[in-house]
Amino acid sequence: MISSLLLGSSGLVGGHLLRLLLSSDRYGEVRTLVRKPMGIVHAKLRESVVDFDHLEDAADKVTADDVFCCLGSTTSSASSKEEFRKVDYTYVVEAASLSLGNGASRFFLVSAIGANPRSPFFYTRVKGEVERTIAQFPFQVACIFRPSVISGERKNRRLREQIGVAGLRALSVALVGPAKKFRLITAEDVASAMLFAAESNVTGVRIFESDEIQKMAALAS
Ligand SMILES: NC(=O)c1ccc[n+]([C@@H]2O[C@H](COP(=O)([O-])OP(=O)(O)OC[C@H]3O[C@@H](n4cnc5c(N)ncnc54)[C@H](OP(=O)(O)O)[C@@H]3O)[C@@H](O)[C@H]2O)c1
């Protein structure tokens, strides 16, 4: 059995992925890095509370065979564009770099639909930049997941996201062919697809659009 490291375990996708990793026979140890204790007790779980602004101080904790990253801020919850970029780019890249230095060989990242370093939109531009940097690291495997709008039960309400979820739910049947990738996707399906990819023989740098994530989740169930 091998070890895994999960960043973003307290989030919507990360929470589902944590549950899946803990019940997977593939992993003997599931490490998490959090900024507040989650209060979960499990024989396989090794939770570390860290200061993400000084992740290098906890470098010995940023170690595993497979690294899963579900970290993310939102442009509305972050206090500034710099704050958003810090979480969605800097923290992700620093975690990838430290884990690589500690021998990690595979990195699984949740990005977003439309990610493009040349995007005129700040959110998709930052996502594109983080994808590009992760793809350049010498991991044996780098899987990048680009979900559409994600649905699921959140502790806190996000009005803008709820409007997006409601709109896409209504449109869902009309989104066919290449437009299928815009369909709403559940956080649980994104997490299942990430574990499915980790359990498969995927190699190199792979980018999975939202409709492919959906198919992988269906295969996993
Ligand atoms: N939601 C969507 O519709 C959607 C669509 C496409 C792509 N995505 C992307 O998918 C990924 C996962 O989304 P999600 O909806 O599961 O996210 P989420 O529920 O908001 O969770 C985000 C995670 O990042 C952590 N985080 C946020 N700010 C942080 C900070 N300043 N320092 C340390 N940790 C911080 C959170 O920790 P705390 O609990 O400590 O805050 C949480 O674990 C993100 O990269 C997001 O951009 C989301």
The ligand as an SDF file (V2000), in Angstrom:
LIG
                    3D

 48 52  0  0  0  0  0  0  0  0999 V2000
  -17.2980   25.1950   -6.9160 N   0  0  0  0  0  0  0  0  0  0  0  0
  -17.3490   25.1730   -8.2470 C   0  0  0  0  0  0  0  0  0  0  0  0
  -18.4190   25.3180   -8.9070 O   0  0  0  0  0  0  0  0  0  0  0  0
  -16.0740   24.9170   -9.0330 C   0  0  0  0  0  0  0  0  0  0  0  0
  -16.1360   24.7890  -10.4260 C   0  0  0  0  0  0  0  0  0  0  0  0
  -14.9700   24.5100  -11.1440 C   0  0  0  0  0  0  0  0  0  0  0  0
  -13.7660   24.3600  -10.4620 C   0  0  0  0  0  0  0  0  0  0  0  0
  -13.7200   24.5070   -9.1160 N   0  0  0  0  0  0  0  0  0  0  0  0
  -12.4380   24.3230   -8.4340 C   0  0  0  0  0  0  0  0  0  0  0  0
  -12.4690   23.0730   -7.7810 O   0  0  0  0  0  0  0  0  0  0  0  0
  -11.6370   23.1100   -6.6000 C   0  0  0  0  0  0  0  0  0  0  0  0
  -12.4370   22.6010   -5.4050 C   0  0  0  0  0  0  0  0  0  0  0  0
  -13.6270   23.3830   -5.3170 O   0  0  0  0  0  0  0  0  0  0  0  0
  -14.5800   23.2730   -4.0400 P   0  0  0  0  0  0  0  0  0  0  0  0
  -15.8830   23.8690   -4.4430 O   0  0  0  0  0  0  0  0  0  0  0  0
  -14.5180   21.8800   -3.4620 O   0  0  0  0  0  0  0  0  0  0  0  0
  -13.8220   24.2710   -3.0450 O   0  0  0  0  0  0  0  0  0  0  0  0
  -14.2070   24.6350   -1.5310 P   0  0  0  0  0  0  0  0  0  0  0  0
  -15.3350   23.8170   -1.0520 O   0  0  0  0  0  0  0  0  0  0  0  0
  -14.3290   26.1150   -1.4630 O   0  0  0  0  0  0  0  0  0  0  0  0
  -12.8770   24.1760   -0.7480 O   0  0  0  0  0  0  0  0  0  0  0  0
  -11.6980   24.8660   -0.9050 C   0  0  0  0  0  0  0  0  0  0  0  0
  -10.6010   24.2700   -0.0570 C   0  0  0  0  0  0  0  0  0  0  0  0
   -9.4620   25.1570   -0.1650 O   0  0  0  0  0  0  0  0  0  0  0  0
   -9.1160   25.5740    1.1540 C   0  0  0  0  0  0  0  0  0  0  0  0
   -8.7080   26.9690    1.1900 N   0  0  0  0  0  0  0  0  0  0  0  0
   -9.3770   28.0530    0.6940 C   0  0  0  0  0  0  0  0  0  0  0  0
   -8.7270   29.1820    1.0020 N   0  0  0  0  0  0  0  0  0  0  0  0
   -7.6290   28.8160    1.7260 C   0  0  0  0  0  0  0  0  0  0  0  0
   -6.5700   29.5330    2.3330 C   0  0  0  0  0  0  0  0  0  0  0  0
   -6.4830   30.8740    2.2670 N   0  0  0  0  0  0  0  0  0  0  0  0
   -5.6230   28.8380    2.9920 N   0  0  0  0  0  0  0  0  0  0  0  0
   -5.6700   27.5020    3.0570 C   0  0  0  0  0  0  0  0  0  0  0  0
   -6.6590   26.7530    2.5110 N   0  0  0  0  0  0  0  0  0  0  0  0
   -7.6210   27.4080    1.8530 C   0  0  0  0  0  0  0  0  0  0  0  0
  -10.3610   25.4090    2.0040 C   0  0  0  0  0  0  0  0  0  0  0  0
   -9.9630   25.2890    3.3500 O   0  0  0  0  0  0  0  0  0  0  0  0
  -10.8230   25.9600    4.5740 P   0  0  0  0  0  0  0  0  0  0  0  0
  -11.9330   24.9860    4.8460 O   0  0  0  0  0  0  0  0  0  0  0  0
   -9.8320   26.0620    5.6570 O   0  0  0  0  0  0  0  0  0  0  0  0
  -11.3400   27.2780    4.0600 O   0  0  0  0  0  0  0  0  0  0  0  0
  -10.9670   24.1430    1.4220 C   0  0  0  0  0  0  0  0  0  0  0  0
  -10.3430   23.0050    1.9520 O   0  0  0  0  0  0  0  0  0  0  0  0
  -11.1650   24.5680   -6.4790 C   0  0  0  0  0  0  0  0  0  0  0  0
   -9.8790   24.6850   -7.0130 O   0  0  0  0  0  0  0  0  0  0  0  0
  -12.1570   25.3440   -7.3380 C   0  0  0  0  0  0  0  0  0  0  0  0
  -11.5780   26.5230   -7.8950 O   0  0  0  0  0  0  0  0  0  0  0  0
  -14.8400   24.7730   -8.3720 C   0  0  0  0  0  0  0  0  0  0  0  0
  1  2  1  0
  2  3  2  0
  2  4  1  0
  4  5  1  0
  4 48  2  0
  5  6  2  0
  6  7  1  0
  7  8  2  0
  8  9  1  0
  8 48  1  0
  9 10  1  0
  9 46  1  0
 10 11  1  0
 11 12  1  0
 11 44  1  0
 12 13  1  0
 13 14  1  0
 14 15  2  0
 14 16  1  0
 14 17  1  0
 17 18  1  0
 18 19  2  0
 18 20  1  0
 18 21  1  0
 21 22  1  0
 22 23  1  0
 23 24  1  0
 23 42  1  0
 24 25  1  0
 25 26  1  0
 25 36  1  0
 26 27  1  0
 26 35  1  0
 27 28  2  0
 28 29  1  0
 29 30  1  0
 29 35  2  0
 30 31  1  0
 30 32  2  0
 32 33  1  0
 33 34  2  0
 34 35  1  0
 36 37  1  0
 36 42  1  0
 37 38  1  0
 38 39  2  0
 38 40  1  0
 38 41  1  0
 42 43  1  0
 44 45  1  0
 44 46  1  0
 46 47  1  0
M  CHG  2   8   1  16  -1
M  END
$$$$
